[in-house]
Amino acid sequence: MDGDRLPERTCVGCRGRGPKGSLLRVVRTPEGGARVDRSGRAPGRGAYVHPAMDCVRRAMRGGALARSLRTALGQAQAASLVQELTEVLGAP
Ligand SMILES: [Zn+2]
């Protein structure tokens, strides 16, 4: 029984694991794009990534994020997701 343990999720960027709350959730949109799920509870298929640009870049570069969401992100969709992630992370 491990019911007392925090649920863990795998980062699609570095494949490292972490407690659910420490990872950013990205959710597939009905249009087949993806957006940051700031509530962590949005319906739809989700993927997790560490709140670090390194992990975000790795997740995007290899297509791991899109694969995990079972969608094919177009260039514009990928760009707007990266833009949103950058805002959430407060990266320059
Ligand atoms: Zn990571």
PDB file of the backbone (N, CA, C, O) and the ligand in Angstrom, with CONECT records:
HET     ZN  A 101       1
ATOM      1  N   MET A   1       0.833  -1.203   0.000  1.00  0.00           N
ATOM      2  CA  MET A   1       0.000   0.000   0.000  1.00  0.00           C
ATOM      3  C   MET A   1       0.863   1.246   0.000  1.00  0.00           C
ATOM      4  O   MET A   1       1.735   1.411   0.852  1.00  0.00           O
ATOM      5  N   ASP A   2       0.619   2.096  -0.937  1.00  0.00           N
ATOM      6  CA  ASP A   2       1.383   3.342  -0.917  1.00  0.00           C
ATOM      7  C   ASP A   2       0.423   4.536  -1.060  1.00  0.00           C
ATOM      8  O   ASP A   2       0.740   5.541  -1.696  1.00  0.00           O
ATOM      9  N   GLY A   3      -0.719   4.393  -0.466  1.00  0.00           N
ATOM     10  CA  GLY A   3      -1.730   5.436  -0.578  1.00  0.00           C
ATOM     11  C   GLY A   3      -1.342   6.752   0.062  1.00  0.00           C
ATOM     12  O   GLY A   3      -1.929   7.793  -0.236  1.00  0.00           O
ATOM     13  N   ASP A   4      -0.354   6.706   0.939  1.00  0.00           N
ATOM     14  CA  ASP A   4       0.040   7.939   1.606  1.00  0.00           C
ATOM     15  C   ASP A   4       1.082   8.721   0.823  1.00  0.00           C
ATOM     16  O   ASP A   4       1.403   9.862   1.155  1.00  0.00           O
ATOM     17  N   ARG A   5       1.591   8.106  -0.194  1.00  0.00           N
ATOM     18  CA  ARG A   5       2.654   8.780  -0.948  1.00  0.00           C
ATOM     19  C   ARG A   5       2.063   9.786  -1.915  1.00  0.00           C
ATOM     20  O   ARG A   5       0.958   9.616  -2.432  1.00  0.00           O
ATOM     21  N   LEU A   6       2.823  10.825  -2.142  1.00  0.00           N
ATOM     22  CA  LEU A   6       2.399  11.820  -3.108  1.00  0.00           C
ATOM     23  C   LEU A   6       2.482  11.205  -4.498  1.00  0.00           C
ATOM     24  O   LEU A   6       3.423  10.473  -4.801  1.00  0.00           O
ATOM     25  N   PRO A   7       1.505  11.498  -5.337  1.00  0.00           N
ATOM     26  CA  PRO A   7       1.584  10.982  -6.700  1.00  0.00           C
ATOM     27  C   PRO A   7       2.770  11.607  -7.428  1.00  0.00           C
ATOM     28  O   PRO A   7       3.021  12.808  -7.328  1.00  0.00           O
ATOM     29  N   GLU A   8       3.475  10.783  -8.145  1.00  0.00           N
ATOM     30  CA  GLU A   8       4.628  11.290  -8.886  1.00  0.00           C
ATOM     31  C   GLU A   8       4.315  11.323 -10.372  1.00  0.00           C
ATOM     32  O   GLU A   8       3.508  10.543 -10.878  1.00  0.00           O
ATOM     33  N   ARG A   9       4.973  12.242 -11.052  1.00  0.00           N
ATOM     34  CA  ARG A   9       4.808  12.360 -12.494  1.00  0.00           C
ATOM     35  C   ARG A   9       6.187  12.423 -13.129  1.00  0.00           C
ATOM     36  O   ARG A   9       7.174  12.795 -12.494  1.00  0.00           O
ATOM     37  N   THR A  10       6.226  12.048 -14.402  1.00  0.00           N
ATOM     38  CA  THR A  10       7.499  12.066 -15.120  1.00  0.00           C
ATOM     39  C   THR A  10       7.566  13.283 -16.026  1.00  0.00           C
ATOM     40  O   THR A  10       6.620  13.568 -16.761  1.00  0.00           O
ATOM     41  N   CYS A  11       8.665  13.989 -15.978  1.00  0.00           N
ATOM     42  CA  CYS A  11       8.887  15.145 -16.844  1.00  0.00           C
ATOM     43  C   CYS A  11       9.194  14.651 -18.259  1.00  0.00           C
ATOM     44  O   CYS A  11      10.068  13.807 -18.455  1.00  0.00           O
ATOM     45  N   VAL A  12       8.463  15.188 -19.242  1.00  0.00           N
ATOM     46  CA  VAL A  12       8.691  14.734 -20.609  1.00  0.00           C
ATOM     47  C   VAL A  12       9.975  15.334 -21.189  1.00  0.00           C
ATOM     48  O   VAL A  12      10.406  14.949 -22.276  1.00  0.00           O
ATOM     49  N   GLY A  13      10.578  16.264 -20.472  1.00  0.00           N
ATOM     50  CA  GLY A  13      11.825  16.848 -20.948  1.00  0.00           C
ATOM     51  C   GLY A  13      13.017  15.989 -20.573  1.00  0.00           C
ATOM     52  O   GLY A  13      13.735  15.494 -21.442  1.00  0.00           O
ATOM     53  N   CYS A  14      13.227  15.812 -19.267  1.00  0.00           N
ATOM     54  CA  CYS A  14      14.423  15.097 -18.802  1.00  0.00           C
ATOM     55  C   CYS A  14      14.120  13.671 -18.356  1.00  0.00           C
ATOM     56  O   CYS A  14      15.035  12.927 -18.003  1.00  0.00           O
ATOM     57  N   ARG A  15      12.850  13.282 -18.367  1.00  0.00           N
ATOM     58  CA  ARG A  15      12.412  11.954 -17.928  1.00  0.00           C
ATOM     59  C   ARG A  15      12.609  11.754 -16.427  1.00  0.00           C
ATOM     60  O   ARG A  15      12.441  10.643 -15.924  1.00  0.00           O
ATOM     61  N   GLY A  16      12.962  12.814 -15.713  1.00  0.00           N
ATOM     62  CA  GLY A  16      13.078  12.705 -14.262  1.00  0.00           C
ATOM     63  C   GLY A  16      11.695  12.725 -13.633  1.00  0.00           C
ATOM     64  O   GLY A  16      10.727  13.165 -14.253  1.00  0.00           O
ATOM     65  N   ARG A  17      11.608  12.251 -12.410  1.00  0.00           N
ATOM     66  CA  ARG A  17      10.311  12.212 -11.751  1.00  0.00           C
ATOM     67  C   ARG A  17      10.245  13.241 -10.631  1.00  0.00           C
ATOM     68  O   ARG A  17      11.267  13.679 -10.101  1.00  0.00           O
ATOM     69  N   GLY A  18       9.029  13.612 -10.289  1.00  0.00           N
ATOM     70  CA  GLY A  18       8.869  14.542  -9.190  1.00  0.00           C
ATOM     71  C   GLY A  18       7.441  14.504  -8.698  1.00  0.00           C
ATOM     72  O   GLY A  18       6.555  14.018  -9.402  1.00  0.00           O
ATOM     73  N   PRO A  19       7.200  15.016  -7.486  1.00  0.00           N
ATOM     74  CA  PRO A  19       5.830  15.077  -6.987  1.00  0.00           C
ATOM     75  C   PRO A  19       4.964  15.879  -7.962  1.00  0.00           C
ATOM     76  O   PRO A  19       5.407  16.877  -8.531  1.00  0.00           O
ATOM     77  N   LYS A  20       3.750  15.430  -8.139  1.00  0.00           N
ATOM     78  CA  LYS A  20       2.839  16.033  -9.097  1.00  0.00           C
ATOM     79  C   LYS A  20       2.831  17.563  -9.019  1.00  0.00           C
ATOM     80  O   LYS A  20       2.895  18.244 -10.042  1.00  0.00           O
ATOM     81  N   GLY A  21       2.752  18.090  -7.801  1.00  0.00           N
ATOM     82  CA  GLY A  21       2.621  19.535  -7.643  1.00  0.00           C
ATOM     83  C   GLY A  21       3.851  20.326  -8.049  1.00  0.00           C
ATOM     84  O   GLY A  21       3.773  21.541  -8.235  1.00  0.00           O
ATOM     85  N   SER A  22       4.990  19.652  -8.191  1.00  0.00           N
ATOM     86  CA  SER A  22       6.212  20.370  -8.516  1.00  0.00           C
ATOM     87  C   SER A  22       6.424  20.484 -10.018  1.00  0.00           C
ATOM     88  O   SER A  22       7.341  21.169 -10.470  1.00  0.00           O
ATOM     89  N   LEU A  23       5.577  19.812 -10.791  1.00  0.00           N
ATOM     90  CA  LEU A  23       5.719  19.853 -12.247  1.00  0.00           C
ATOM     91  C   LEU A  23       4.599  20.681 -12.857  1.00  0.00           C
ATOM     92  O   LEU A  23       3.494  20.754 -12.320  1.00  0.00           O
ATOM     93  N   LEU A  24       4.902  21.295 -13.974  1.00  0.00           N
ATOM     94  CA  LEU A  24       3.878  22.034 -14.710  1.00  0.00           C
ATOM     95  C   LEU A  24       3.068  21.048 -15.542  1.00  0.00           C
ATOM     96  O   LEU A  24       3.618  20.124 -16.142  1.00  0.00           O
ATOM     97  N   ARG A  25       1.768  21.254 -15.569  1.00  0.00           N
ATOM     98  CA  ARG A  25       0.942  20.384 -16.410  1.00  0.00           C
ATOM     99  C   ARG A  25       0.598  21.113 -17.700  1.00  0.00           C
ATOM    100  O   ARG A  25       0.189  22.274 -17.694  1.00  0.00           O
ATOM    101  N   VAL A  26       0.773  20.404 -18.792  1.00  0.00           N
ATOM    102  CA  VAL A  26       0.383  20.913 -20.106  1.00  0.00           C
ATOM    103  C   VAL A  26      -0.761  20.023 -20.574  1.00  0.00           C
ATOM    104  O   VAL A  26      -0.694  18.799 -20.465  1.00  0.00           O
ATOM    105  N   VAL A  27      -1.796  20.641 -21.090  1.00  0.00           N
ATOM    106  CA  VAL A  27      -2.967  19.863 -21.475  1.00  0.00           C
ATOM    107  C   VAL A  27      -3.271  20.070 -22.951  1.00  0.00           C
ATOM    108  O   VAL A  27      -3.102  21.163 -23.491  1.00  0.00           O
ATOM    109  N   ARG A  28      -3.713  19.020 -23.578  1.00  0.00           N
ATOM    110  CA  ARG A  28      -4.085  19.119 -24.986  1.00  0.00           C
ATOM    111  C   ARG A  28      -5.418  19.845 -25.110  1.00  0.00           C
ATOM    112  O   ARG A  28      -6.348  19.608 -24.339  1.00  0.00           O
ATOM    113  N   THR A  29      -5.489  20.716 -26.077  1.00  0.00           N
ATOM    114  CA  THR A  29      -6.742  21.438 -26.306  1.00  0.00           C
ATOM    115  C   THR A  29      -7.607  20.661 -27.288  1.00  0.00           C
ATOM    116  O   THR A  29      -7.109  19.804 -28.019  1.00  0.00           O
ATOM    117  N   PRO A  30      -8.896  20.960 -27.304  1.00  0.00           N
ATOM    118  CA  PRO A  30      -9.783  20.258 -28.246  1.00  0.00           C
ATOM    119  C   PRO A  30      -9.350  20.441 -29.704  1.00  0.00           C
ATOM    120  O   PRO A  30      -9.674  19.618 -30.560  1.00  0.00           O
ATOM    121  N   GLU A  31      -8.621  21.516 -29.978  1.00  0.00           N
ATOM    122  CA  GLU A  31      -8.165  21.784 -31.346  1.00  0.00           C
ATOM    123  C   GLU A  31      -6.890  21.023 -31.689  1.00  0.00           C
ATOM    124  O   GLU A  31      -6.400  21.110 -32.815  1.00  0.00           O
ATOM    125  N   GLY A  32      -6.353  20.283 -30.733  1.00  0.00           N
ATOM    126  CA  GLY A  32      -5.139  19.529 -31.007  1.00  0.00           C
ATOM    127  C   GLY A  32      -3.861  20.282 -30.691  1.00  0.00           C
ATOM    128  O   GLY A  32      -2.758  19.795 -30.937  1.00  0.00           O
ATOM    129  N   GLY A  33      -4.025  21.483 -30.138  1.00  0.00           N
ATOM    130  CA  GLY A  33      -2.862  22.231 -29.671  1.00  0.00           C
ATOM    131  C   GLY A  33      -2.593  21.868 -28.217  1.00  0.00           C
ATOM    132  O   GLY A  33      -3.050  20.836 -27.726  1.00  0.00           O
ATOM    133  N   ALA A  34      -1.856  22.722 -27.546  1.00  0.00           N
ATOM    134  CA  ALA A  34      -1.559  22.469 -26.140  1.00  0.00           C
ATOM    135  C   ALA A  34      -1.422  23.793 -25.416  1.00  0.00           C
ATOM    136  O   ALA A  34      -0.977  24.792 -25.982  1.00  0.00           O
ATOM    137  N   ARG A  35      -1.813  23.780 -24.157  1.00  0.00           N
ATOM    138  CA  ARG A  35      -1.650  24.988 -23.363  1.00  0.00           C
ATOM    139  C   ARG A  35      -1.268  24.591 -21.943  1.00  0.00           C
ATOM    140  O   ARG A  35      -1.426  23.439 -21.539  1.00  0.00           O
ATOM    141  N   VAL A  36      -0.765  25.565 -21.197  1.00  0.00           N
ATOM    142  CA  VAL A  36      -0.400  25.305 -19.814  1.00  0.00           C
ATOM    143  C   VAL A  36      -1.672  25.212 -18.984  1.00  0.00           C
ATOM    144  O   VAL A  36      -2.553  26.067 -19.072  1.00  0.00           O
ATOM    145  N   ASP A  37      -1.751  24.173 -18.187  1.00  0.00           N
ATOM    146  CA  ASP A  37      -2.900  23.995 -17.305  1.00  0.00           C
ATOM    147  C   ASP A  37      -2.537  24.547 -15.935  1.00  0.00           C
ATOM    148  O   ASP A  37      -1.982  23.844 -15.090  1.00  0.00           O
ATOM    149  N   ARG A  38      -2.861  25.818 -15.732  1.00  0.00           N
ATOM    150  CA  ARG A  38      -2.439  26.462 -14.488  1.00  0.00           C
ATOM    151  C   ARG A  38      -3.165  25.916 -13.275  1.00  0.00           C
ATOM    152  O   ARG A  38      -2.638  25.985 -12.164  1.00  0.00           O
ATOM    153  N   SER A  39      -4.346  25.383 -13.454  1.00  0.00           N
ATOM    154  CA  SER A  39      -5.095  24.835 -12.321  1.00  0.00           C
ATOM    155  C   SER A  39      -4.620  23.418 -11.990  1.00  0.00           C
ATOM    156  O   SER A  39      -4.792  22.944 -10.867  1.00  0.00           O
ATOM    157  N   GLY A  40      -4.016  22.743 -12.987  1.00  0.00           N
ATOM    158  CA  GLY A  40      -3.594  21.365 -12.794  1.00  0.00           C
ATOM    159  C   GLY A  40      -4.752  20.384 -12.857  1.00  0.00           C
ATOM    160  O   GLY A  40      -4.572  19.189 -12.621  1.00  0.00           O
ATOM    161  N   ARG A  41      -5.938  20.884 -13.172  1.00  0.00           N
ATOM    162  CA  ARG A  41      -7.108  20.003 -13.151  1.00  0.00           C
ATOM    163  C   ARG A  41      -7.943  20.093 -14.423  1.00  0.00           C
ATOM    164  O   ARG A  41      -9.072  19.603 -14.459  1.00  0.00           O
ATOM    165  N   ALA A  42      -7.408  20.702 -15.443  1.00  0.00           N
ATOM    166  CA  ALA A  42      -8.186  20.852 -16.676  1.00  0.00           C
ATOM    167  C   ALA A  42      -8.434  19.477 -17.297  1.00  0.00           C
ATOM    168  O   ALA A  42      -7.570  18.602 -17.246  1.00  0.00           O
ATOM    169  N   PRO A  43      -9.602  19.296 -17.876  1.00  0.00           N
ATOM    170  CA  PRO A  43      -9.883  18.019 -18.524  1.00  0.00           C
ATOM    171  C   PRO A  43      -9.052  17.868 -19.793  1.00  0.00           C
ATOM    172  O   PRO A  43      -8.648  18.854 -20.410  1.00  0.00           O
ATOM    173  N   GLY A  44      -8.813  16.659 -20.157  1.00  0.00           N
ATOM    174  CA  GLY A  44      -8.033  16.419 -21.365  1.00  0.00           C
ATOM    175  C   GLY A  44      -6.730  15.725 -21.045  1.00  0.00           C
ATOM    176  O   GLY A  44      -6.322  15.616 -19.888  1.00  0.00           O
ATOM    177  N   ARG A  45      -6.094  15.262 -22.092  1.00  0.00           N
ATOM    178  CA  ARG A  45      -4.849  14.539 -21.912  1.00  0.00           C
ATOM    179  C   ARG A  45      -3.742  15.501 -21.493  1.00  0.00           C
ATOM    180  O   ARG A  45      -3.570  16.560 -22.097  1.00  0.00           O
ATOM    181  N   GLY A  46      -3.003  15.134 -20.469  1.00  0.00           N
ATOM    182  CA  GLY A  46      -1.973  16.034 -19.952  1.00  0.00           C
ATOM    183  C   GLY A  46      -0.582  15.437 -19.996  1.00  0.00           C
ATOM    184  O   GLY A  46      -0.407  14.221 -20.072  1.00  0.00           O
ATOM    185  N   ALA A  47       0.394  16.313 -19.947  1.00  0.00           N
ATOM    186  CA  ALA A  47       1.782  15.898 -19.843  1.00  0.00           C
ATOM    187  C   ALA A  47       2.441  16.811 -18.821  1.00  0.00           C
ATOM    188  O   ALA A  47       1.976  17.926 -18.581  1.00  0.00           O
ATOM    189  N   TYR A  48       3.511  16.340 -18.230  1.00  0.00           N
ATOM    190  CA  TYR A  48       4.151  17.117 -17.179  1.00  0.00           C
ATOM    191  C   TYR A  48       5.581  17.468 -17.551  1.00  0.00           C
ATOM    192  O   TYR A  48       6.289  16.697 -18.198  1.00  0.00           O
ATOM    193  N   VAL A  49       5.980  18.655 -17.121  1.00  0.00           N
ATOM    194  CA  VAL A  49       7.340  19.089 -17.376  1.00  0.00           C
ATOM    195  C   VAL A  49       7.813  19.904 -16.176  1.00  0.00           C
ATOM    196  O   VAL A  49       7.035  20.638 -15.565  1.00  0.00           O
ATOM    197  N   HIS A  50       9.092  19.767 -15.847  1.00  0.00           N
ATOM    198  CA  HIS A  50       9.638  20.575 -14.761  1.00  0.00           C
ATOM    199  C   HIS A  50       9.524  22.059 -15.117  1.00  0.00           C
ATOM    200  O   HIS A  50       9.628  22.420 -16.289  1.00  0.00           O
ATOM    201  N   PRO A  51       9.315  22.901 -14.143  1.00  0.00           N
ATOM    202  CA  PRO A  51       9.254  24.336 -14.416  1.00  0.00           C
ATOM    203  C   PRO A  51      10.649  24.896 -14.659  1.00  0.00           C
ATOM    204  O   PRO A  51      11.146  25.717 -13.888  1.00  0.00           O
ATOM    205  N   ALA A  52      11.264  24.449 -15.723  1.00  0.00           N
ATOM    206  CA  ALA A  52      12.606  24.893 -16.084  1.00  0.00           C
ATOM    207  C   ALA A  52      12.698  24.945 -17.606  1.00  0.00           C
ATOM    208  O   ALA A  52      12.246  24.028 -18.291  1.00  0.00           O
ATOM    209  N   MET A  53      13.279  26.012 -18.128  1.00  0.00           N
ATOM    210  CA  MET A  53      13.341  26.144 -19.579  1.00  0.00           C
ATOM    211  C   MET A  53      14.143  25.020 -20.222  1.00  0.00           C
ATOM    212  O   MET A  53      13.864  24.627 -21.355  1.00  0.00           O
ATOM    213  N   ASP A  54      15.128  24.508 -19.513  1.00  0.00           N
ATOM    214  CA  ASP A  54      15.901  23.386 -20.053  1.00  0.00           C
ATOM    215  C   ASP A  54      14.986  22.208 -20.369  1.00  0.00           C
ATOM    216  O   ASP A  54      15.069  21.608 -21.440  1.00  0.00           O
ATOM    217  N   CYS A  55      14.131  21.896 -19.436  1.00  0.00           N
ATOM    218  CA  CYS A  55      13.220  20.765 -19.622  1.00  0.00           C
ATOM    219  C   CYS A  55      12.187  21.087 -20.706  1.00  0.00           C
ATOM    220  O   CYS A  55      11.822  20.220 -21.500  1.00  0.00           O
ATOM    221  N   VAL A  56      11.721  22.333 -20.731  1.00  0.00           N
ATOM    222  CA  VAL A  56      10.757  22.740 -21.749  1.00  0.00           C
ATOM    223  C   VAL A  56      11.375  22.582 -23.139  1.00  0.00           C
ATOM    224  O   VAL A  56      10.751  22.041 -24.051  1.00  0.00           O
ATOM    225  N   ARG A  57      12.605  23.062 -23.282  1.00  0.00           N
ATOM    226  CA  ARG A  57      13.271  22.973 -24.595  1.00  0.00           C
ATOM    227  C   ARG A  57      13.457  21.521 -25.012  1.00  0.00           C
ATOM    228  O   ARG A  57      13.223  21.162 -26.166  1.00  0.00           O
ATOM    229  N   ARG A  58      13.871  20.702 -24.079  1.00  0.00           N
ATOM    230  CA  ARG A  58      14.090  19.291 -24.411  1.00  0.00           C
ATOM    231  C   ARG A  58      12.772  18.621 -24.784  1.00  0.00           C
ATOM    232  O   ARG A  58      12.716  17.806 -25.705  1.00  0.00           O
ATOM    233  N   ALA A  59      11.719  18.973 -24.062  1.00  0.00           N
ATOM    234  CA  ALA A  59      10.411  18.367 -24.340  1.00  0.00           C
ATOM    235  C   ALA A  59       9.911  18.765 -25.725  1.00  0.00           C
ATOM    236  O   ALA A  59       9.277  17.966 -26.413  1.00  0.00           O
ATOM    237  N   MET A  60      10.197  19.993 -26.129  1.00  0.00           N
ATOM    238  CA  MET A  60       9.738  20.471 -27.426  1.00  0.00           C
ATOM    239  C   MET A  60      10.625  19.950 -28.552  1.00  0.00           C
ATOM    240  O   MET A  60      10.142  19.525 -29.601  1.00  0.00           O
ATOM    241  N   ARG A  61      11.935  19.994 -28.308  1.00  0.00           N
ATOM    242  CA  ARG A  61      12.889  19.691 -29.366  1.00  0.00           C
ATOM    243  C   ARG A  61      12.724  18.270 -29.899  1.00  0.00           C
ATOM    244  O   ARG A  61      12.704  18.048 -31.110  1.00  0.00           O
ATOM    245  N   GLY A  62      12.608  17.323 -28.992  1.00  0.00           N
ATOM    246  CA  GLY A  62      12.502  15.941 -29.446  1.00  0.00           C
ATOM    247  C   GLY A  62      11.090  15.537 -29.841  1.00  0.00           C
ATOM    248  O   GLY A  62      10.861  14.415 -30.294  1.00  0.00           O
ATOM    249  N   GLY A  63      10.137  16.462 -29.667  1.00  0.00           N
ATOM    250  CA  GLY A  63       8.755  16.117 -29.965  1.00  0.00           C
ATOM    251  C   GLY A  63       8.128  15.257 -28.873  1.00  0.00           C
ATOM    252  O   GLY A  63       7.036  14.715 -29.045  1.00  0.00           O
ATOM    253  N   ALA A  64       8.836  15.138 -27.744  1.00  0.00           N
ATOM    254  CA  ALA A  64       8.339  14.266 -26.673  1.00  0.00           C
ATOM    255  C   ALA A  64       7.023  14.764 -26.099  1.00  0.00           C
ATOM    256  O   ALA A  64       6.149  13.975 -25.740  1.00  0.00           O
ATOM    257  N   LEU A  65       6.892  16.066 -26.018  1.00  0.00           N
ATOM    258  CA  LEU A  65       5.669  16.625 -25.439  1.00  0.00           C
ATOM    259  C   LEU A  65       4.462  16.316 -26.320  1.00  0.00           C
ATOM    260  O   LEU A  65       3.433  15.841 -25.839  1.00  0.00           O
ATOM    261  N   ALA A  66       4.601  16.588 -27.605  1.00  0.00           N
ATOM    262  CA  ALA A  66       3.502  16.319 -28.532  1.00  0.00           C
ATOM    263  C   ALA A  66       3.155  14.829 -28.532  1.00  0.00           C
ATOM    264  O   ALA A  66       1.986  14.444 -28.570  1.00  0.00           O
ATOM    265  N   ARG A  67       4.199  14.008 -28.488  1.00  0.00           N
ATOM    266  CA  ARG A  67       3.979  12.560 -28.483  1.00  0.00           C
ATOM    267  C   ARG A  67       3.202  12.146 -27.236  1.00  0.00           C
ATOM    268  O   ARG A  67       2.278  11.334 -27.296  1.00  0.00           O
ATOM    269  N   SER A  68       3.597  12.719 -26.122  1.00  0.00           N
ATOM    270  CA  SER A  68       2.948  12.382 -24.870  1.00  0.00           C
ATOM    271  C   SER A  68       1.478  12.810 -24.869  1.00  0.00           C
ATOM    272  O   SER A  68       0.627  12.168 -24.253  1.00  0.00           O
ATOM    273  N   LEU A  69       1.205  13.902 -25.567  1.00  0.00           N
ATOM    274  CA  LEU A  69      -0.177  14.389 -25.653  1.00  0.00           C
ATOM    275  C   LEU A  69      -0.933  13.732 -26.807  1.00  0.00           C
ATOM    276  O   LEU A  69      -2.124  13.975 -27.003  1.00  0.00           O
ATOM    277  N   ARG A  70      -0.234  12.913 -27.552  1.00  0.00           N
ATOM    278  CA  ARG A  70      -0.813  12.241 -28.727  1.00  0.00           C
ATOM    279  C   ARG A  70      -1.441  13.241 -29.694  1.00  0.00           C
ATOM    280  O   ARG A  70      -2.578  13.096 -30.142  1.00  0.00           O
ATOM    281  N   THR A  71      -0.655  14.243 -29.984  1.00  0.00           N
ATOM    282  CA  THR A  71      -1.080  15.226 -30.964  1.00  0.00           C
ATOM    283  C   THR A  71       0.143  15.602 -31.791  1.00  0.00           C
ATOM    284  O   THR A  71       1.270  15.251 -31.441  1.00  0.00           O
ATOM    285  N   ALA A  72      -0.079  16.300 -32.861  1.00  0.00           N
ATOM    286  CA  ALA A  72       1.027  16.816 -33.656  1.00  0.00           C
ATOM    287  C   ALA A  72       0.935  18.336 -33.600  1.00  0.00           C
ATOM    288  O   ALA A  72       0.046  18.935 -34.204  1.00  0.00           O
ATOM    289  N   LEU A  73       1.841  18.941 -32.885  1.00  0.00           N
ATOM    290  CA  LEU A  73       1.789  20.388 -32.742  1.00  0.00           C
ATOM    291  C   LEU A  73       2.315  21.062 -33.999  1.00  0.00           C
ATOM    292  O   LEU A  73       3.434  20.801 -34.438  1.00  0.00           O
ATOM    293  N   GLY A  74       1.492  21.932 -34.568  1.00  0.00           N
ATOM    294  CA  GLY A  74       1.973  22.719 -35.687  1.00  0.00           C
ATOM    295  C   GLY A  74       2.970  23.743 -35.189  1.00  0.00           C
ATOM    296  O   GLY A  74       3.109  23.951 -33.983  1.00  0.00           O
ATOM    297  N   GLN A  75       3.657  24.378 -36.110  1.00  0.00           N
ATOM    298  CA  GLN A  75       4.684  25.339 -35.732  1.00  0.00           C
ATOM    299  C   GLN A  75       4.095  26.476 -34.888  1.00  0.00           C
ATOM    300  O   GLN A  75       4.688  26.890 -33.892  1.00  0.00           O
ATOM    301  N   ALA A  76       2.929  26.970 -35.294  1.00  0.00           N
ATOM    302  CA  ALA A  76       2.309  28.077 -34.561  1.00  0.00           C
ATOM    303  C   ALA A  76       1.840  27.618 -33.184  1.00  0.00           C
ATOM    304  O   ALA A  76       1.965  28.345 -32.199  1.00  0.00           O
ATOM    305  N   GLN A  77       1.297  26.397 -33.130  1.00  0.00           N
ATOM    306  CA  GLN A  77       0.831  25.870 -31.848  1.00  0.00           C
ATOM    307  C   GLN A  77       2.006  25.669 -30.895  1.00  0.00           C
ATOM    308  O   GLN A  77       1.919  25.992 -29.710  1.00  0.00           O
ATOM    309  N   ALA A  78       3.107  25.131 -31.426  1.00  0.00           N
ATOM    310  CA  ALA A  78       4.286  24.916 -30.597  1.00  0.00           C
ATOM    311  C   ALA A  78       4.848  26.245 -30.118  1.00  0.00           C
ATOM    312  O   ALA A  78       5.260  26.379 -28.966  1.00  0.00           O
ATOM    313  N   ALA A  79       4.860  27.223 -31.011  1.00  0.00           N
ATOM    314  CA  ALA A  79       5.415  28.530 -30.648  1.00  0.00           C
ATOM    315  C   ALA A  79       4.581  29.187 -29.558  1.00  0.00           C
ATOM    316  O   ALA A  79       5.128  29.779 -28.629  1.00  0.00           O
ATOM    317  N   SER A  80       3.250  29.085 -29.666  1.00  0.00           N
ATOM    318  CA  SER A  80       2.432  29.741 -28.661  1.00  0.00           C
ATOM    319  C   SER A  80       2.517  29.016 -27.318  1.00  0.00           C
ATOM    320  O   SER A  80       2.393  29.637 -26.263  1.00  0.00           O
ATOM    321  N   LEU A  81       2.727  27.706 -27.365  1.00  0.00           N
ATOM    322  CA  LEU A  81       2.905  26.968 -26.109  1.00  0.00           C
ATOM    323  C   LEU A  81       4.207  27.376 -25.428  1.00  0.00           C
ATOM    324  O   LEU A  81       4.239  27.621 -24.222  1.00  0.00           O
ATOM    325  N   VAL A  82       5.271  27.446 -26.207  1.00  0.00           N
ATOM    326  CA  VAL A  82       6.561  27.847 -25.635  1.00  0.00           C
ATOM    327  C   VAL A  82       6.461  29.262 -25.061  1.00  0.00           C
ATOM    328  O   VAL A  82       7.010  29.564 -24.002  1.00  0.00           O
ATOM    329  N   GLN A  83       5.744  30.117 -25.792  1.00  0.00           N
ATOM    330  CA  GLN A  83       5.533  31.482 -25.318  1.00  0.00           C
ATOM    331  C   GLN A  83       4.819  31.471 -23.959  1.00  0.00           C
ATOM    332  O   GLN A  83       5.202  32.190 -23.036  1.00  0.00           O
ATOM    333  N   GLU A  84       3.798  30.659 -23.861  1.00  0.00           N
ATOM    334  CA  GLU A  84       3.036  30.602 -22.601  1.00  0.00           C
ATOM    335  C   GLU A  84       3.887  30.037 -21.480  1.00  0.00           C
ATOM    336  O   GLU A  84       3.861  30.539 -20.356  1.00  0.00           O
ATOM    337  N   LEU A  85       4.643  28.990 -21.788  1.00  0.00           N
ATOM    338  CA  LEU A  85       5.505  28.393 -20.768  1.00  0.00           C
ATOM    339  C   LEU A  85       6.551  29.395 -20.299  1.00  0.00           C
ATOM    340  O   LEU A  85       6.877  29.463 -19.114  1.00  0.00           O
ATOM    341  N   THR A  86       7.065  30.163 -21.236  1.00  0.00           N
ATOM    342  CA  THR A  86       8.062  31.167 -20.899  1.00  0.00           C
ATOM    343  C   THR A  86       7.471  32.206 -19.952  1.00  0.00           C
ATOM    344  O   THR A  86       8.126  32.644 -19.006  1.00  0.00           O
ATOM    345  N   GLU A  87       6.224  32.595 -20.219  1.00  0.00           N
ATOM    346  CA  GLU A  87       5.569  33.560 -19.337  1.00  0.00           C
ATOM    347  C   GLU A  87       5.349  32.975 -17.950  1.00  0.00           C
ATOM    348  O   GLU A  87       5.591  33.635 -16.939  1.00  0.00           O
ATOM    349  N   VAL A  88       4.889  31.736 -17.915  1.00  0.00           N
ATOM    350  CA  VAL A  88       4.626  31.100 -16.625  1.00  0.00           C
ATOM    351  C   VAL A  88       5.914  30.974 -15.809  1.00  0.00           C
ATOM    352  O   VAL A  88       5.911  31.157 -14.591  1.00  0.00           O
ATOM    353  N   LEU A  89       7.002  30.661 -16.492  1.00  0.00           N
ATOM    354  CA  LEU A  89       8.271  30.467 -15.805  1.00  0.00           C
ATOM    355  C   LEU A  89       8.960  31.791 -15.501  1.00  0.00           C
ATOM    356  O   LEU A  89       9.901  31.846 -14.710  1.00  0.00           O
ATOM    357  N   GLY A  90       8.490  32.838 -16.127  1.00  0.00           N
ATOM    358  CA  GLY A  90       9.110  34.137 -15.899  1.00  0.00           C
ATOM    359  C   GLY A  90      10.518  34.224 -16.457  1.00  0.00           C
ATOM    360  O   GLY A  90      11.341  35.004 -15.976  1.00  0.00           O
ATOM    361  N   ALA A  91      10.793  33.411 -17.482  1.00  0.00           N
ATOM    362  CA  ALA A  91      12.118  33.428 -18.071  1.00  0.00           C
ATOM    363  C   ALA A  91      12.252  34.649 -18.982  1.00  0.00           C
ATOM    364  O   ALA A  91      11.256  35.140 -19.513  1.00  0.00           O
ATOM    365  N   PRO A  92      13.468  35.134 -19.160  1.00  0.00           N
ATOM    366  CA  PRO A  92      13.676  36.298 -20.006  1.00  0.00           C
ATOM    367  C   PRO A  92      13.373  36.000 -21.474  1.00  0.00           C
ATOM    368  O   PRO A  92      13.500  36.883 -22.322  1.00  0.00           O
TER     369      PRO A  92
HETATM  370 ZN    ZN A 101      12.648  17.802 -16.303  1.00  0.00          ZN2+
END
